[in-house]
Amino acid sequence: MAPVLSPPVISPSLTNISRQHSSASSQNLTDLLVGAAGASSSSVQLPDGPVEPVKAEGLRHARVNLLARHYKLPEFASQFLKIASTLRIFAWDDERIKPEHVVVRRVSGALTNAVFFVSCKKSSKIPTLLLRVYGPSSGSLISRPRELHILHKLSSEYRLGPRVYGTFENGRVEEYFDSATLTAEDIRDSVISRWIGARMAEFHSVDVSVVSPPSDVSDSGTFEASVKKCVSSWMKSAHEVFAISTMPREAAQELDLARFEKEWSIYLKWVSKVEDKTTGSAIVFGHNDAQYGNLLRLTNSVETDEHRQIIVVDFEYAGPNPAAYDIANHFHEWCADYHGATPHLLDPSRYPTFTQRRNFYTSYITHSNSLVKGAQDPVFDASDLDQLVASLDYQVRVWSPSSHAKWAIWGIIQARDDIENNVVEPEFDYIGYAKGRMAAFRQEILELGVIQR
């Protein structure tokens, strides 16, 4: 089960917003997107090993290490209580709480992360916490300091995402909320899809310069699309995987990284000519991995705004990106079923129809507008809304291939351990996943006229 985060609440700078009617004739989509920002496997061994401490300014830090594999032992509970005391976590810093009162439930465990729910059987008034213990990681795909920075800024500045109570030498403690992970079918539900659209609009409304770390700023002083940075920075690691002697030759030939690099360059040049930063290519703060496993629904929601039942989790890949990229990536996730017979394959027949996309867009656009300073519950003229929807839909098509490209390279890198260890039947077929995403990338740039057959 994915980590459970607290329900986002719009920041004080985005409350008390006056309201007005809006029309596309006087307000383009960029205003809607960034106006508010301007205003303000049980079989896997649990991770243990040397980890560089990850800290963030403004967060308390405990100089304590936790051994994930010892989570059933009293000493683990004892060490956790030291952490809770140092971080001054409400109710948990009570000296009357003893190790025997602590209940630790393992939620997930992998080589790079172990997640636990920690509760106290002494009193139901003591809140359950989410405990994340880091394991050794190469850092070739994600940056823990960057992720922590984003989480802390989102929660402290905008009250979006989880509250991070603090860090310890090899992990962090987060807020827990009772919820259920959405399923592959849930995200296709028209009501839930509208909620997701509204949620995405909230994330896209934050000030990128506040949430993203300074490292996201390019030499020119602007925020570059993170999908471009990811593909560029990941290529070296992908080539290293191809250099492994046990890398399947047929797969290497099909993926053909040299060909991909040429295609990617041609594609980016094409994008620069057709992107429209007034409709969907404006750089916003994107989650960039809005798959159903990263979307939760509160079990006992008391939110007055229905869409706030949806909780967005896991920000490893979050960062500056065109709004249309984040939406395009989400639509591709409609085609995935990570719990089906072929979890590594996307089913293109499940891609949302225009009617389904319009349902999402309408919620996204109207909610974006409601976040703009001075906006009221938006009432769009039908033709104006149609124009905004059509423009955004085209920009989503423009950025759609880049989602395939990014995850194709990601899949190659993730396959490294399986390839090095000659795993014949991996738990997840990363190479098969990469091949599928690469084929989709090439098919889409062909259909868009970026390249000729």
ZIZIHU-V886239 format. One record per backbone hydrogen bond with DSSP energy under -1.0 kcal/mol. NH is the residue of the N-H (numbers start at 0). CO is the residue of the C=O. E is the energy in kcal/mol with one decimal. If there is no record, write none. Layout:
BEGIN
nh;co;e
NH;CO;E
NH;CO;E
END
This chain:
BEGIN
nh;co;e
8;158;-3.1
13;10;-2.5
14;11;-1.1
25;22;-1.4
26;22;-1.1
28;277;-1.1
29;277;-1.2
31;27;-1.2
32;28;-2.6
33;29;-3.0
34;30;-1.5
37;33;-2.0
38;34;-1.1
43;40;-3.0
58;55;-2.0
61;166;-2.5
63;61;-2.1
69;66;-2.0
70;67;-1.7
72;69;-2.5
76;72;-1.2
77;73;-2.5
78;74;-2.3
79;75;-2.3
80;76;-2.1
81;77;-1.4
82;78;-1.8
83;79;-2.8
84;80;-2.1
85;81;-2.3
86;82;-2.6
88;83;-2.0
91;88;-1.2
92;88;-1.2
96;93;-1.9
100;97;-2.5
101;98;-1.3
102;118;-3.0
104;116;-2.9
106;114;-3.1
107;114;-1.6
109;112;-2.9
113;132;-1.7
114;107;-2.4
115;130;-2.7
116;104;-2.8
117;128;-2.6
118;102;-2.5
120;100;-2.5
125;122;-1.1
128;117;-2.6
129;173;-2.5
130;115;-3.2
131;171;-2.6
132;113;-3.0
133;169;-3.0
134;111;-1.4
146;142;-2.4
147;143;-2.7
148;144;-2.2
149;145;-2.2
150;146;-2.6
151;147;-2.7
152;148;-2.4
153;149;-2.8
154;150;-2.2
155;151;-2.7
156;152;-2.4
157;153;-1.1
159;153;-2.5
164;172;-1.9
165;172;-1.1
166;59;-2.3
167;170;-2.5
168;63;-1.4
170;167;-1.5
171;131;-1.9
172;165;-2.4
173;129;-3.3
174;162;-1.8
179;296;-2.1
181;294;-3.0
186;182;-1.5
187;184;-1.3
188;185;-1.7
192;188;-2.8
193;189;-1.6
194;190;-2.0
195;191;-2.5
196;192;-2.3
197;193;-2.2
198;194;-2.6
199;195;-2.8
200;196;-1.9
201;197;-1.6
202;198;-1.9
203;199;-2.5
205;202;-1.2
209;206;-1.3
210;206;-1.8
211;207;-2.8
215;212;-2.3
216;213;-1.9
217;221;-3.6
220;217;-2.0
225;319;-3.1
228;224;-1.5
229;225;-3.1
230;226;-2.0
231;227;-2.2
232;228;-2.8
233;229;-2.3
234;230;-1.0
237;233;-2.1
238;234;-2.6
239;235;-1.8
240;236;-1.7
241;237;-1.9
242;238;-1.2
243;240;-1.4
246;243;-2.0
251;247;-2.2
252;248;-2.4
253;249;-2.1
254;250;-2.7
255;251;-2.6
259;255;-2.3
260;256;-2.6
261;257;-1.3
262;258;-2.4
263;259;-3.3
264;260;-1.7
265;261;-2.2
266;262;-2.6
267;263;-2.5
268;264;-1.8
269;265;-2.0
270;266;-2.7
271;267;-2.1
272;269;-1.1
273;269;-1.3
274;270;-2.7
278;275;-1.8
279;275;-1.9
280;275;-2.0
283;320;-2.9
285;318;-2.5
290;288;-2.3
293;290;-2.0
294;291;-1.5
295;310;-3.0
296;179;-2.6
297;308;-2.5
298;177;-2.2
307;304;-2.0
308;305;-2.1
309;306;-1.7
310;295;-3.0
312;293;-2.5
317;314;-1.1
318;285;-2.5
320;283;-2.2
322;281;-1.8
323;279;-2.9
325;321;-1.5
326;322;-1.8
327;323;-2.7
328;324;-2.8
329;325;-1.8
330;326;-2.4
331;327;-1.9
332;328;-1.2
333;330;-1.1
334;331;-1.5
335;332;-1.2
339;336;-1.8
344;341;-1.9
346;334;-2.6
349;346;-2.3
350;347;-1.7
356;352;-2.7
357;353;-3.2
358;354;-1.8
359;355;-1.6
360;356;-3.3
361;357;-2.9
362;358;-1.4
363;359;-2.6
364;360;-3.5
365;361;-2.3
366;362;-2.3
367;363;-2.3
368;364;-2.3
369;365;-1.7
371;368;-1.1
374;371;-2.5
375;19;-1.7
384;380;-2.6
385;381;-2.4
386;382;-1.9
387;383;-2.3
388;384;-2.8
389;385;-2.6
390;386;-2.4
391;387;-2.4
392;388;-2.7
393;389;-1.9
394;390;-1.9
395;391;-2.1
396;392;-1.8
397;393;-2.1
398;394;-2.0
399;395;-1.2
403;399;-1.2
404;400;-2.3
405;401;-2.5
406;402;-2.1
407;403;-1.8
408;404;-2.0
409;405;-2.2
410;406;-2.2
411;407;-1.7
412;408;-2.0
413;409;-2.5
414;410;-1.2
415;412;-1.5
418;414;-2.4
419;415;-2.9
420;416;-2.0
421;418;-1.2
422;417;-2.7
429;427;-1.7
432;428;-2.3
433;429;-2.8
434;430;-2.6
435;431;-1.9
436;432;-2.4
437;433;-2.6
438;434;-2.3
439;435;-1.9
440;436;-2.3
441;437;-2.3
442;438;-2.2
443;439;-2.4
444;440;-2.2
445;441;-1.2
446;442;-2.3
447;443;-2.1
448;445;-1.1
449;444;-2.1
450;444;-1.2
END
